[in-house]
Amino acid sequence: MDRKNPSAPSCAQVSPARTLIAAGIIRRTPEPSDLAVATQLARCVLASDNPVAVRESLRILLRAVEQDAVRRSVDAQFPTIAAFLAEEDGQ
């Protein structure tokens, strides 16, 4: 089913990245986390023969893991703030 309306402006078109919830309300699909992106990058580079690319990928992955651990720790210490931020992000 084509969800495009040729008479509507391009900014009003529904795309895979945007979901029409009700008239006038559009919810964007959440972006993948830094950890998910870093993991995907590491998997792609793992097959590489380039040691610099592998090292850089590992650095990015470790940084994302550390950021995720800090976020979880803060969420555990401040659940009210964590719930508010999750609601704001649409999670």
Protein Blocks (a to p, Z undefined) as FASTA:
>chain_A
ZZbdfkbcfklpccfkbccfbghiacddddddfklmmmmmmmmmmmpcbfklmmmmmmmm
mmmmmmmmmmmmmmmmmmmlmmmmmmmnoZZ
